Amino acid sequence: MKTRIMLYVDSVDMSVEFWTEEFGGQVVARQTLNGGYQNVIVAVSSEVELSIFPRDYIRVYSPEVDETVPSLMFFSDNFDRLHDDILSAGEISEVNGVLTFNFMDPEGNYFVVAKA
């Protein structure tokens, strides 16, 4: 089963750059939306994709949608490599027997990686 998570951001280009360069994601689709806005889908694994929308688009075309950023935890077999590669990676800590670290995207949102 594949999961696609919708993220609403101020700068789609900056967010796509972060998820591809820092997290190793791959752009799998680009869509032009009403009003000339862009939606970009980034696969961060074979099972998880991030569908990145501009907040301005959501405010105009889907004002009923909550713009808050979800709290995401990624489990990775490449835990140590990700920790080394992500510039904003925090310290590794153990939570309930699982190694984790947090990281921040360019817009100041925090996410977590746990060792699979």
C-alpha positions in Angstrom: 0.0 0.0 0.0 1.2 3.5 -0.9 0.5 6.5 1.2 0.4 10.1 -0.1 0.6 12.9 2.5 -0.4 16.4 1.4 1.8 19.2 2.7 0.9 22.9 2.4 3.9 25.2 2.2 4.7 28.8 1.5 7.3 27.9 -1.2 6.8 24.7 -3.2 10.2 25.1 -4.9 12.1 25.4 -1.6 10.2 22.5 -0.1 10.8 20.2 -3.1 14.5 21.1 -3.1 14.7 20.2 0.6 12.9 16.8 0.3 14.9 15.8 -2.8 18.4 17.1 -1.7 18.3 16.5 2.0 16.0 13.5 2.2 16.8 11.8 -1.1 13.3 12.0 -2.5 12.4 11.9 -6.1 10.0 14.1 -8.0 7.4 11.7 -9.6 4.9 14.3 -10.9 4.3 18.0 -11.4 0.8 19.3 -11.9 -0.4 22.7 -12.9 -3.5 23.7 -10.8 -6.2 26.3 -11.2 -4.7 29.8 -11.1 -1.3 28.7 -12.4 -0.3 27.2 -9.1 2.0 24.1 -9.0 1.6 20.9 -7.1 4.7 18.6 -6.9 4.7 15.0 -5.8 7.9 13.7 -4.2 8.4 10.1 -3.4 10.5 9.7 -0.2 10.3 5.9 -0.3 8.5 3.3 -2.4 5.5 3.5 0.0 5.3 7.2 0.9 4.8 10.3 -1.3 4.5 13.9 -0.3 2.1 16.0 -2.4 3.3 19.5 -1.9 0.8 22.3 -2.5 1.2 26.1 -2.1 -0.7 27.5 0.9 -2.0 30.3 -1.3 -3.8 27.8 -3.6 -5.4 26.0 -0.6 -6.6 29.3 0.8 -8.3 30.2 -2.5 -9.5 26.9 -3.8 -10.0 24.8 -0.6 -10.5 27.3 2.2 -12.2 24.6 4.3 -8.9 22.6 4.5 -6.8 23.0 7.7 -3.3 24.2 6.7 -1.5 22.8 9.8 1.6 20.7 9.1 1.2 17.0 10.2 3.6 15.5 12.6 5.4 12.9 10.6 7.7 10.1 11.7 9.7 8.3 9.1 11.2 4.8 9.8 14.4 4.2 7.8 16.9 1.4 7.3 19.3 4.2 6.2 19.0 5.9 9.6 22.7 6.8 10.0 23.1 8.0 6.4 20.1 10.2 6.7 21.4 11.7 10.0 24.7 12.5 8.3 23.0 13.9 5.1 20.3 16.1 6.6 21.8 19.4 7.5 19.2 20.2 10.2 19.4 16.8 11.8 19.2 17.0 15.6 21.0 14.8 18.1 20.2 11.1 18.1 18.3 10.0 21.1 16.6 6.8 22.3 12.8 6.9 22.8 11.3 3.7 24.2 14.2 1.7 22.9 14.1 3.2 19.4 16.8 5.5 18.1 15.4 8.8 16.7 16.4 12.2 15.6 14.4 15.2 14.5 15.0 17.6 11.6 13.6 20.8 10.4 12.4 21.7 6.9 13.2 25.2 5.4 9.9 26.6 6.7 10.7 25.6 10.3 8.5 22.5 10.6 10.0 19.6 12.6 9.8 15.9 11.6 11.3 12.7 13.1 13.3 9.8 11.7 13.4 6.5 13.6 15.7 3.6 13.0 13.8 0.8 11.4 
